[in-house]
Amino acid sequence: MATLTFCTTVLFDHGALEQLGGTLKGNGISRPLICTDQGLLRAGIIDKVRGAMSNEFQTTIFHDTPENPTEEAVLAAAALYREAGCDGIISVGGGTSMDLGKAVALAVTHEDELLSYTAGLGGARKIGPVAPLIAVPTTAGTGSEVSTGAVVIMSNGEKLILASKHLVPRVAICDPDLTLGLPSLLTAATGMDAIAHCIEAVCSRQVNPPADAVGLDGIRRALGQGHLERAVADGTDAQARWNMMMASTEGAMAFTKGLGAVHSMSHACGSLPGLRLHHGTLNAVCLPPVLRFNHEKIGEALPRIASAMGLAEGADVSDEIEALNTRLGLPKNLGEMGVTADMIDYLAAHAAKDVCTFTNPRGVSRDEYADLFERTIAG
């Protein structure tokens, strides 16, 4: 049986940020907590966000979102939310800020430990309505502004998923102008995050033809029409930025049917203490070997993906993704990112129980993950 779900209202276009004040009013928010990071604060993005609201709104800012959201940061932001008497959340930034905002919305409305709400422990059924959340993405990759999930490094060190329809932001304000001038390497890494979402969704074992169509359209915009490489080459290319933000949003819409082993491997690597590895870059590096591993189970999907990428008939999608990573200046393997062979046992165990494994088109054992990590570390 197919379950077809698309999530929330999206205000999408250049200048969409101007709709923020009305969006807050429409959702009963007058004292929002802005969840963001130091970089966006220094870059003046938060000034733009505050400028889109009238003085009737009393804002409080949590600007200590780490590169991978942690339970510690969630609890600190939740404490600030309660202390300031906030009545809603605006997440401004990439996937980390949006995931943190979702977790804060959960933490301020639910009493149990955050770990008990994670998907692997059956926590979705425990999650009820959360604090109202508005998402304002400033990168084009994660698509968290329209997804049901949030990924958080818990106090036990594991990078785990919170997932519930209640965690979907009330409204996503997608303004491509906020991504103009994003550094080329970050544009590349976040763009490959969107590509990984689209490709893994199309390959997922779940049945959802509308989600497949959305994912293929995201691939076509980013790769078939060349907008990813255009955005990397020229950060001021407004048309490329518009299409990449759309591809990012479509990626998250598509993965309502699930992801796969690429994300299980990325979640495991992202939990490694000290390395602070970027999720999109990890997805880019892990995508080709996982596609090869899944090859026998995705024979029907691969020609559609290749066509959306604008490739000639018979082209090898895995090889083309590797070549794209090289052109974008991304690492060739996990070893270049600091992942070493002595980490494999931990990584394989973490990936094998990650919920994304369950929708991978081919079953993956712990030993098979160990082999995948070994090959991906060496490249």
N, C-alpha and C positions, 0 to 999 in steps of 0.2 A: 504494500500500500504506500502510495506517495503522499508526503506531507509537504504542502506548498506554503511557505511563510516568507513574506517580505515586510519589513519591520516598522518603519517610522516615517514621519514627514521630513523631507529634505528641501531646504531653501538653497538653491544652487545657481550661482552666476557671479560674475564680477560685480563687486559692490554689495553682495548679499549680507555682509556684516551690518549694514544699515538697518536691517530688520531685527537686530538683537533686542532693542528696547521693547518693541511690540511683542516679540516672542516671550520675553520675560513676563510682561503683563498678562499675556494670554495663558500663561501657566502658573499664575499666582505667586510669582517670585519677586520679592522686593528687596531682599537682603542676601544676595548671592555670595557664595564662596567661590572665588576663581581659583581653580587648580591648574597650575602651570609650572614652569621651571625657570631657573635663573637666566638662562640664555635668552628666552623670549622676553623676560623682564628687561634685560639690558638692551635688547634689540628694539625696544619701543613698541612691540606688538601689543603688550598689555595696555599701553596708553591708547592705542587705536581701539581696543575692545572697550575700554572705559569711556572713550570718546563717543562710542556708538550708543551710550546710555545717557539719559538725562540725570540731573542731580537728585531726582527722587529715589534713585536706587542707592542703597548703602552697601558698598562692596568690601569684602575682606579677601585678602590674597594669600594663598598658600603657594610659595614659589620654590619649595624644596623637593619637587618631584625628581627622583633619581633616574638614571638612564634606563634602568629596569625597575618598575615599581615594586616596592617592598611592603610587607605588612607593617613594618615600623613606620614608614612614611604614611601609610593609610591611617594608622591610629593617631599619628600626630595631626594630620589634616582633620580627622574626625573630631579631635579634641578642640581644635581651633573653630570648627563649624559650631560646636555646641557653645563654646565660650562667647562667640560673637552673636549668637542667636540667629544664625543663618536659616533661611527657609528654602534653599535650593542651591544648585551647583552649576557653574559654567566651567567645562573642561576646555582649556585652550592649549593646543600643541599637537604633538604627534601621538602615536598610540600609547605612550607611557602616561601622558597626562590624562588621556581619555580613560584608560584602564584604571588609573588611580581614582579619577572622579567617580567611576562606576562603583568601585570598591568602597569609597567614602559614603556614597549614597546608600549602600547596603549597611555599612557599619553604624551609621547614625540612626538607623531604623530597626535594627535587629540586635538581639542581645548576646547571642552565642559567639564563640570564637570564630574568627574568619575562616579558619581551616575547615570547620564543620560544614561550610556552605560550598566547598569545592566540588566540581563535577565528579571526580573520582570517588568521592565518598557519598555520592547520591545527594549532594547538597542542593541541587536545583529545586527539588520538591519542597525544601524548607524556605525558599526565598519568596517573600511576598512583596507587596508594593514598597518601593524605596523612595527616597527624597527625589524631587523633580530635578532632572539633569538636562542641560543644553550642551551640545558638543560643537566646538568650533575648531576643526582641524587646520593645522598650519603646514602639514606635509601631505604628500599624495602617495600613500602606501598602505597604511594599516587598515583603513576603512572602519575603524572601531566606532565611528560616529553612527553607524547603522547596524552594528552587530549586537548579538545577545551576550557576548562573552567579554571577559577581562582576564588578563594573565598577570599573576602577582607572585613574587618570590615570598613564600611564607617564612615564618620564623624558624621552621625546621630546615630551611635551605632549599626546599623543593620549589620549582617554578610550576604553579598549578593554575587551573582554569576555574573561574567562576562563570556560570552560564545560566541565564534565565531570561525569559521575555521581559521580566520586570527591570532588567538592567539596560535595556535599549533606551538611549536618550529620547526624551520627549520630542525634541526637534534637533536636527543637524543643520547647522549653517555652514555651507561649503562655499567659501569665497576664494577662488583661485588667486586673487590679488595677494592674499596672505602668504602665498608660496613664491611670489616673484622674488628673485634674488637668492633663493635658497642655494647654498653651496653645491657645486656640481657633484661631489662625491656623495653627499647626503641625498641629493635628488636621485642619483643612480641607485643607492641602496634602498631607499623607500619605494622607488619605482619598481624594483625587483621584488619587493614585498608584495606589491599589488599583483605583479605577474604570477608569483607563486600562489597567491590566493586564487586567482582565476584558473590557473592550470590544475591545481590540486582539486578544486571544486568540480571541474569538468571530469576529472578522472575518478572522483569519489565513487564508491560502490553504491551509494544511495541513488534513488530514482527521483529526479526533479528536472524535467526538460526545460521549464522556464529559467531555472537557475543556470543550466548549461548555456542557454542562449545569452544570458546576461554575462556570464564569464567569458564566453567567446567574443562578445562585443568589447569587453575590457581588453582582451588580448589584441583584438584588431586595432583599437584606438592606440594602445601603447606601442605595439610592435609593428603590426601590419601597416599602419599609417605613419610610423616613425616618430611618434610624439615623445617617447621616452628619450631617445637619443637627441632629439631637438631640444628638449628641456635641459638636458645635461650640457649640451654645447652652448646654449644661450639661456641663461636664467631669467631673462626679461621677455622671452617668447610667450606672450599672453595666450595665444591659441594652444600651444603645446601644454602650458600649465592648466588650462581649462580641461583639456582632454585627459591629462594625467590624473587630475582630481576626480574626473568622472570614472576613469578606469579603476582608481582606488576604491571609490564608493561601490562600483559594480562588483569588485572582487569580494567585498564583504557581503553584499547581497547574494552573490553566488555561493559563498561557503555556508549559507544556511543548510546546504546538503552535506556539509562536512569537509574536512581537510584530510591530511594523511601524514605519512612518515616524514616528509620534509619538515613539517611543523613539530612533530615529536622530537626530531633531532635538534631543531633550533631551540625548543623549550629546554631541552636538557643542557645544551651548551650555554644558553643564557643564564642558567642557574649557577654556573661555575663562579665561585667567589674570586674576586680580584681582577678578572679579565674584562668585565663590563662590555660584553660582546653585543654588537648591534643586531637586532632581530632580522631586519631586512637583508643585511649582508649575509647572515647565516643562511637564510632561505635561498638566496642566490647561489651560494656555494653548494648547498645540499641538494638543490633541485635536479641537476643532471644525473648524479648517481642514483637517486631514488627513482627517476623516470626509467633508467635502465633496469633497475631491480623490478619495477612494476610492469615492464614491457609486455610480458605475455598476457597480462590482464587488461591492458588498455589499448588493445589493437584497434578498437572502433573509435576511441577518443583521439588518438594521435593524428590521424589525417585531418580531422576537424581543427585541431590545435595548429597544425602546420599551415593549413589554409588561412586561418585567422592571423597567423604570424606573417603571411605573405610569402611563404616559402614555396619553392618548386616541388612538384609531386615527387614523393620518394625521399625528400630531405629528412635528415635525422634531427629530430627536435632537441635531443640531449646535446648533440654536438653544436647545434646552433645556439643554445643557451650558454654553453661554455664559451663560445666565440663572442657572444654578446657581453658576457661578464668581463672578458678581456678588454673589449673595446671601451667598456664603461670604467675601466680602471679598478675593478673589484678583485679581491683575492682569488687565487686559483684553487686554494684548498684550505681546510681548517687548520693545517699546520702553520700557514702564514698568519693565522689569527691568534696563534698561541696555544692551540689545543694540542695536547701531546698524548702519546700512546698509553701512558700510565693512567690517563683519565678514562679510558675506554670502558672499564668495568662499571664505573659509576654512571657514565653516559648511557650505556646500553640498558642498564636497569631502569633508569629514569624514563628513557624513551619508550621502553616496552610497556609501561603502565600509563603512559600519557593517553588521554582520551582521543586524541587525533589518530592514534594507531588503529582504533576500531573502525574508522571509515576509510582507511587506506584500501585501495583496490585489491591488494594481496596481503594476506596475513604476514606479520613480521614477528619472529621470536626474538628473545633476548640475544641469542647467539647470532642471528642474522643482523640485528642492529650492531653488534660488536664488529661484524665483518664490514658493514656499511661505514661505520665510524673509522675503522682502520684504513679503508680505501679512500675515504674523504679527507682524512688527515694527511695522507701521503699525496693525494691528488693524482 
